[in-house]
Amino acid sequence: MSLLSDLTAALLLGLVCSYIGSLPPAMINMTAAETSIRLGMRPAMRVALGASLVEILQALIAVGFAQFFARQPLLNRVFSIASAVVFGVLCVYYLAVARQSAAAGQRELRQGIGYGMLISALNMLAIPFWMFYGTYLQVQGWLDPGHPSLVAFSIGTGLGTYLLLYTYAYLGQRIVRRSGLVSRLMNRVMALLFGVLLLLQVVQLLRDAA
């Protein structure tokens, strides 16, 4: 195949893998839906854009340097500690926002792209996920290990993430109309989600330290 065909195939492969792999409800998916319900599609898509940009970088690093990361357990521990701290902060944040009006929440979430980047960066499963699938696809001969194909594949993962988050945001709009009650409820749900993630992260750190 020509180089253009190889790059197109790699991009579509990344898009499909990312969309399907991100279908189960997760932190970033729920964030997109929650933002859409409370504030509308435009802020939700800013969150989706930020998350997609980080996903591209995560996939590129994971697929391109899979062997290096596999030999760096210290990095995993550093990420785990950092994520535990941020999960705790976000849990408190959503509990506080739940007591405020939807208008106040809108002012606080204007930096949607940055927030989406933060949430996506805290996804500790992203790099192992793309390390596994990137290695598998290369072994099967479906993904060229050359740098142009890996870049195209990574861009495809970002597009897949964006489309998936758009789906969640759209469904959030269709299912529930914005209201003060829904805003407070969704903030409490998000606070509970981050609280559970914090608890799981602390348990994992304790197990690793034992």
C-alpha positions in Angstrom: 0.0 0.0 0.0 1.1 3.6 -0.5 2.2 5.7 2.5 -1.1 7.7 2.4 -3.1 4.4 2.5 -1.0 3.2 5.5 -1.5 6.4 7.4 -5.3 6.4 6.7 -5.5 2.8 7.8 -3.5 3.6 11.0 -5.7 6.7 11.7 -9.0 4.7 11.3 -7.6 1.9 13.4 -6.8 4.2 16.2 -10.2 5.8 16.0 -12.1 2.5 16.1 -9.9 1.1 19.0 -10.3 4.3 21.0 -14.1 4.6 20.5 -14.8 1.0 21.3 -12.3 0.8 24.1 -13.8 3.9 25.8 -17.4 2.8 25.5 -17.8 1.6 29.1 -18.7 4.4 31.6 -15.6 5.9 33.1 -14.4 9.1 34.7 -13.9 11.1 31.6 -17.1 9.8 30.0 -19.2 10.7 33.1 -17.5 14.1 33.2 -18.5 14.9 29.6 -22.1 13.8 30.3 -22.2 15.7 33.6 -20.9 18.9 32.0 -23.4 18.5 29.1 -26.3 18.1 31.5 -25.4 21.0 33.7 -23.9 23.5 31.2 -24.8 22.4 27.7 -23.0 20.8 24.7 -20.5 23.6 24.1 -18.7 23.4 27.5 -18.9 19.6 27.3 -17.1 19.6 23.9 -14.4 21.8 25.3 -13.8 19.2 28.0 -13.9 16.5 25.2 -11.3 18.4 23.2 -8.9 18.7 26.2 -9.3 15.0 26.9 -8.7 14.1 23.3 -5.5 16.1 23.1 -4.1 14.2 26.1 -5.3 10.9 24.7 -3.2 11.5 21.6 -0.1 12.2 23.6 -0.7 9.1 25.9 -1.2 6.8 22.9 1.9 8.1 21.1 4.0 7.7 24.2 2.6 4.2 25.0 2.8 2.8 21.5 6.1 4.3 20.8 7.9 3.5 24.0 6.1 0.5 25.3 9.2 -1.4 26.3 10.7 1.6 28.1 7.6 2.1 30.3 7.4 -1.6 31.1 10.8 -1.3 32.8 9.9 1.8 34.9 7.7 0.7 37.8 8.7 3.9 39.7 6.7 6.0 37.2 3.6 4.0 38.0 4.0 4.6 41.7 4.5 8.4 41.2 1.4 8.6 39.0 -0.6 6.6 41.5 0.3 9.0 44.4 -0.4 12.1 42.3 -3.7 10.7 41.1 -4.8 9.9 44.7 -4.1 13.5 45.7 -6.0 14.9 42.8 -8.9 12.5 43.2 -9.3 13.8 46.8 -9.2 17.4 45.7 -11.8 16.8 43.0 -14.1 15.0 45.4 -14.1 18.0 47.7 -14.5 20.3 44.7 -17.7 18.6 43.5 -19.1 18.5 47.0 -18.6 22.3 47.2 -20.0 23.0 43.8 -23.1 20.9 44.5 -24.1 23.6 47.0 -23.8 26.4 44.5 -26.1 27.4 41.7 -25.7 26.2 38.2 -24.6 29.7 37.2 -21.8 29.6 39.7 -20.8 26.2 38.3 -20.7 27.6 34.8 -18.3 30.4 35.8 -16.0 27.9 37.5 -15.9 25.5 34.5 -15.2 28.0 31.7 -11.7 26.5 31.4 -13.2 23.3 30.0 -10.3 22.3 27.8 -7.9 22.4 30.7 -10.2 20.5 32.9 -10.7 17.9 30.2 -6.9 17.6 29.9 -6.5 17.2 33.7 -9.2 14.4 33.9 -7.7 12.6 30.9 -4.2 12.8 32.3 -5.4 11.2 35.5 -6.5 8.1 33.7 -3.9 5.7 34.8 -5.2 2.9 32.6 -4.7 4.8 29.3 -0.9 4.2 28.9 -1.1 0.4 29.8 -4.2 0.2 27.5 -2.4 1.6 24.5 0.8 -0.3 25.3 -1.1 -3.5 25.1 -3.1 -2.7 22.0 -0.2 -1.0 20.2 2.0 -4.0 20.7 -0.7 -6.4 19.7 -1.5 -4.5 16.5 2.1 -4.3 15.6 2.6 -8.1 16.2 -0.4 -8.8 14.1 1.0 -6.7 11.3 -2.0 -4.3 11.3 0.0 -1.3 12.5 3.3 -0.2 10.9 5.9 0.4 13.7 7.3 3.3 11.7 6.9 6.8 13.2 4.4 8.2 10.6 2.0 5.4 11.2 2.3 5.7 15.0 1.6 9.4 14.8 -1.5 8.8 12.6 -2.7 6.0 14.9 -2.3 8.4 17.9 -4.3 11.1 16.2 -6.9 8.5 15.4 -7.2 7.7 19.1 -7.8 11.4 19.9 -10.6 11.5 17.2 -12.1 8.3 18.6 -12.1 9.8 22.1 -13.7 13.0 21.0 -16.5 11.2 19.1 -17.1 8.9 22.1 -17.3 11.9 24.5 -19.6 13.7 22.0 -21.9 10.6 22.2 -22.0 10.7 26.0 -22.6 14.5 26.0 -25.3 14.2 23.4 -27.1 11.4 25.2 -26.8 13.4 28.4 -28.6 16.3 26.7 -31.3 14.0 25.3 -32.0 12.1 28.6 -32.1 15.0 31.1 -32.8 18.7 30.7 -30.7 21.1 32.7 -32.1 22.1 36.1 -30.9 23.2 39.5 -31.9 19.8 40.9 -30.1 17.9 38.2 -27.0 20.1 38.7 -26.8 19.4 42.4 -27.5 15.7 41.9 -24.8 15.3 39.2 -22.2 17.1 41.3 -22.9 14.7 44.2 -22.6 11.7 41.8 -19.3 13.1 40.6 -18.1 13.6 44.1 -19.0 10.0 45.0 -17.2 8.8 41.9 -14.0 10.6 42.7 -14.3 9.5 46.3 -14.5 5.9 45.2 -11.5 6.3 42.9 -9.6 7.9 45.7 -10.4 5.0 48.0 -9.3 2.4 45.3 -6.1 4.3 44.7 -5.2 4.4 48.4 -5.9 0.7 48.7 -3.7 0.0 45.7 -0.9 2.1 47.2 -1.2 0.3 50.5 -1.0 -3.0 48.8 2.1 -1.9 46.8 3.8 -0.8 50.0 3.1 -4.0 51.8 
